[in-house]
Amino acid sequence: MYGKYKHAVDPKGRLFVPAKLREELGEAFYVTLGLDHCLSVYTEEGWAKILERYNNLPMSQSRKMRFLFANAAKCEPDRQGRFLIPADLRQYAGLGQEVTFIGQGGHAEIWDSAAYEALEQETLTPENVAAAMEELGF
């Protein structure tokens, strides 16, 4: 998944799945806590991989994933392509009326648009891009 898409959350807490991500996400997907106060969105296949890794963790390590699963929601868009983001997830991510979906390769993220724009403005520099690419071996 890739790209950046802005959409509005309606008064009921529903959000449109960006048209370019609908096919990739499928008829059902999972939304849960993400890093840096955003939400992470996984396909059913991606979520199954997370569950498989979780189920293979030693019991002493599995408790670290409690919050991820406790706050996960299976979402199934309606005929208009809207899905409900649970209130606790909207609150965690500080989602206002305008949100930004960003593709992250195997999953997507949902950000409050103002928060994402501030993060991008702060971190999107040629030096940071070069450093990240070097760190990752590109």
C-alpha positions in Angstrom: 0.0 0.0 0.0 1.3 3.4 -0.8 0.1 7.0 -1.2 -1.5 9.7 0.9 -5.2 10.3 1.0 -7.3 12.9 2.9 -10.9 12.2 4.0 -13.4 13.5 6.5 -14.8 11.6 9.5 -18.5 12.1 9.6 -20.4 13.0 12.8 -21.1 9.3 13.5 -17.4 8.5 13.4 -17.5 6.9 9.9 -14.7 7.2 7.4 -14.5 6.5 3.7 -11.9 4.0 2.6 -9.8 5.7 -0.1 -10.8 4.2 -3.5 -7.2 3.3 -4.2 -7.0 1.3 -1.0 -10.4 -0.4 -1.1 -9.3 -3.3 -3.4 -6.1 -3.8 -1.4 -7.8 -3.8 2.0 -10.6 -6.1 0.9 -14.1 -6.5 2.2 -12.9 -6.6 5.9 -9.8 -5.3 7.6 -8.5 -4.6 11.1 -7.8 -1.3 12.7 -5.8 -1.0 15.9 -3.3 1.2 17.7 -0.4 2.4 15.7 2.9 4.1 16.6 3.1 7.8 17.2 -0.6 8.2 18.0 -2.0 7.0 14.7 -4.0 3.9 13.8 -2.7 1.0 11.9 -4.9 -0.8 9.3 -4.3 -4.4 8.3 -5.8 -6.7 5.7 -7.2 -9.9 6.9 -4.1 -11.7 5.6 -1.8 -9.2 7.4 -3.7 -9.5 10.6 -3.5 -13.3 10.4 0.3 -13.0 10.1 0.4 -10.9 13.3 -1.8 -13.4 15.1 0.5 -16.2 14.0 3.6 -14.4 15.3 1.8 -13.6 18.5 0.7 -17.2 19.0 4.4 -18.3 18.7 5.6 -15.9 21.4 6.5 -17.3 24.8 3.7 -16.6 27.3 6.0 -14.1 29.1 6.3 -12.0 25.9 2.7 -12.3 24.7 1.4 -9.9 27.4 3.2 -7.0 25.5 0.6 -7.4 22.8 -2.5 -7.0 25.0 -3.2 -3.5 24.1 -2.9 -4.1 20.4 -5.6 -6.9 20.5 -7.8 -5.3 23.1 -8.1 -2.2 21.0 -8.4 -3.9 17.6 -11.6 -3.6 15.6 -12.7 -5.7 12.6 -14.1 -3.2 10.0 -16.4 -4.0 7.1 -17.2 -1.0 4.9 -20.8 -0.4 4.0 -22.0 -0.1 0.4 -20.7 3.5 0.2 -17.2 2.4 1.3 -17.6 3.8 4.9 -16.5 2.1 8.1 -16.9 3.0 11.7 -13.8 3.9 13.7 -14.6 3.1 17.3 -14.6 6.1 19.6 -11.7 4.8 21.8 -9.5 4.5 18.7 -10.5 7.9 17.4 -9.5 9.3 20.8 -6.2 7.5 21.0 -5.1 8.9 17.6 -6.6 12.3 18.3 -8.6 12.2 15.1 -10.4 15.3 14.3 -12.8 15.8 11.4 -10.1 15.5 8.7 -7.8 12.5 8.6 -5.0 11.3 6.3 -4.5 7.7 5.2 -1.0 6.8 4.3 0.2 3.6 2.8 3.0 1.8 4.6 3.8 -1.1 2.4 2.0 -4.0 3.9 -0.5 -1.9 5.9 -1.9 1.6 6.1 -2.0 4.2 8.8 -4.8 6.7 9.7 -3.6 10.1 11.1 -5.3 13.2 12.2 -4.4 15.4 9.2 -3.0 18.3 11.3 -0.8 15.9 13.3 0.5 14.2 10.1 1.2 17.4 8.4 3.2 18.6 11.4 5.2 15.4 11.6 5.9 15.5 7.8 7.0 19.1 8.0 9.3 18.3 10.9 10.9 15.2 9.5 10.6 15.3 5.7 14.0 16.8 4.8 16.5 15.6 2.2 18.9 14.8 5.0 16.4 12.7 6.9 15.4 10.8 3.7 19.1 10.1 2.8 19.8 9.0 6.4 16.8 6.6 6.5 17.7 5.1 3.1 21.3 4.6 4.2 20.2 3.0 7.5 17.9 0.6 5.6 20.7 -0.3 3.1 19.3 1.5 0.0 
